[in-house]
Amino acid sequence: MKNLIDILDLSTEEIEELIQKANDIIAHPEAYREKCRYKKMATLFFEPSTRTRLSFEAAMYELGGQVLGFSEAQSSSVAKGESVSDTIRVVSGYADIIVMRHPKEGAPMVATNVSYVPVVNAGDGGHNHPTQTLTDLLTIAREKGRFDNLTIGFCGDLKFGRTVHSLISAMARYPGVKFVLVSPQELKLPSYIKKEVLKKQGIPYVQTTDLESVMADLDILYMTRVQRERFFNEEDYLRLKDMYILTPDKLANAKEDLSILHPLPRVNEIATSIDDDPRACYFKQAVYGKYIRMALILKLLEVD
């Protein structure tokens, strides 16, 4: 039985296969409407989510399946002190696939040890978010037509941004990729990712605090919000939250075919005046999330 806990659980060939399947679903949605009839997905969200949870639920409904679950820990038996392992063991007897988000790093991996059905990590703390990465990869494939020879800028919270960590790991496998890391000193990319992914594989990267100085080099700009929920004190959050706000004037030197991505939710790090710029891809990106999750559900449930 296959689970998806980390984006590196999937080979580049498997990612390519999922992207092809998602593109086919986009082109022929009617062909997939009954594929998961009588199948049930449990969404166990121990941490708040809007897009990820709803896109998984929409994905399952559009495949003809059903959904059960909870959207916050307080509405589950965890509030009574039940362990994650016990919750998973029980729920895996009710559903064919489990989608789980948890504030603790590694919790979905623990779930795989006791689950009778495939487990998908829908985000674990500041660690990993593989299905957002699949969403990002589908967006890049559709916008750029390739994964190689791209310069990708990540801007904002690179320390706690699990979407950033997962996408760097995924894109590091393709030739000719360069990374530009834009963040305040306090929110720099963790040194273990630089060491284990970038330095180990000899991938060129630049670190800077100045977004405008590198804008002209970028093929993709991946904006992130500074995440209030990951901070230990409000003062640090308030000091850093507005450090990078993407406005039209900051795009003056950007490439005509720049793709601006954001995993959402946006707070104020991208001005709404950019939403109508043809380079803004973040709302399309959110829709692509549903299709790639449909493809993933089919793969993990081994539905042809």
Summary of the structure (lengths in Angstrom):
residues: 304
radius of gyration: 19.1
end to end distance: 15.7
largest distance: 55.2
contacts: 1022
relative contact order: 0.16
helix: 44%
strand: 16%
